[in-house]
């Protein structure tokens, strides 16, 4: 496995390539150049960047790097797709970063692919695009640095998380202008072909929506799944998210009866020594216990209607 | 092998066990949630998972005081030494219907967890629920045991990266 980490855009981009070939390292050099170029054009922290000058009115859009126009158009698309929960002008200031970072990851992934790589994983500060696989992507626990709140597995995944753990309440709800505070983190898993640029921007928008709207919104998007961590640590997710969990795995996942919101979906752990990491699975019993008298119940059917 | 498979069903089975074997502790309005005492993880456990239908349902509390547990009738089948025994939990009424789980123990080890009562007896529903049972770990996960390739999280700064799991992964060989 070839790994590389590149500080750029105020964060660090990480690359892992499982099938490096002769073209991989040159591709990584091109990618690094590309990322720094994107940063030079789009950084809001650089007074001389095209975006900063455009925002100050010192540069006309027509005189900007041609990609500025493309990026701003993409931002408007995302705004329309998310009921206005995304904007390239958060707080009134031109700042398309909500699109640019994920887009940069997608650009990097595309350059790796063009170099012949098929098994790679690119992360831009925590927004991840994989190819091939399966890859195992941990979702950071927003309340416990260094720990994970879930592990997702699969190939060709786009996984993006928006949250407050690293930079505080920095995501504004465009509708109120105030920092969104209904969530600690919101993770989206993109449908195949969605790409990390859109997945990342959508995650930002969904974070601004708050948990109820975000989950409902994600559930309506075919193939998009969401995992929300609420301020009290409660986790909620869309019905299809478990499909991204490892099929069988070590201690990172386990069973819990969580088809509903009842007590059984509550989380707990068994105290003591029974927590040996190993695969864990539940074996549906072939026979229900007799005499329980439970009758059929259509509610669960509707609850799983997306399956 | 079977044992190896299931010793680890502990957390989930713990859900069941705690629900079923300690109902007297959660009598009254005590929440059905119990954090993993001694498990070394402090906060992640006291949370309620709200799965399917999310976004549409009204807020579920953390499971407490909903009066959904039936009488604490679960009684471990008498065990002889380290022999295998089966413990059935109470039937718990979830919003989708009654659920009952049976845990098989060899000595103190959980060797199997069976759902013996599903929210509905409909075959299709049972199949769906069976497939859906493995869900997210409710505990914070130790990154060391998770064997991950990358981490998705809120965007770290360059400084934050230094302390991040991702930086540890990037430093790792292979």
Interface residues (C-beta under 8 A of the other chain):
Chain A: X1 X3 X4 X5 X7 X10 X11 X12 X14 X16 X101 X121 X123 X124 X125 X126 X127 X128 X130 X135 X136 X137 X138 X139 X140 X141 X142 X143 X144 X145 X146 X147 X148 X149 X150 X151 X152 X159 X160 X161 X162 X163 X164 X165 X166 X167 X185 X187 X211 X212 X213 X214 X215 X216 X217 X218 X219 X227 X228 X232 X233 X234 X235 X236 X237 X238 X239 X241 X242 X245 X250 X251 X252 X253 X254 X255 X256 X257 X258 X259 X260 X261 X262 X263 X264 X265 X266 X267 X268 X269 X270 X271 X272 X273 X274 X275 X276 X277 X278 X279 X280 X281 X282 X283 X284 X285 X287 X288 X289 X292 X294 X295 X296 X297 X298 X299 X300 X301 X302 X303 X304 X307
Chain B: X4 X5 X6 X7 X8 X9 X10 X11 X12 X13 X14 X15 X16 X17 X18 X19 X31 X32 X33 X34 X35 X36 X37 X38 X39 X41 X42 X43 X44 X45 X46 X47 X48 X49 X50 X51 X52 X53 X54 X55 X56 X57 X60 X62 X63 X64 X66 X68 X69 X88 X91 X92 X93 X94 X95 X96 X97 X98 X99 X100 X101 X102 X108 X109 X110 X112 X113 X114 X115 X116 X117 X118 X119 X120 X121 X122 X124 X125 X126 X127 X128 X129 X130 X132 X133 X134 X135 X136 X137 X138 X139 X140 X141 X142 X143 X145 X146 X147 X148 X149 X150 X151 X152 X153 X154 X155 X156 X157 X158 X160 X161 X163 X165 X166 X167 X169 X170 X172 X174
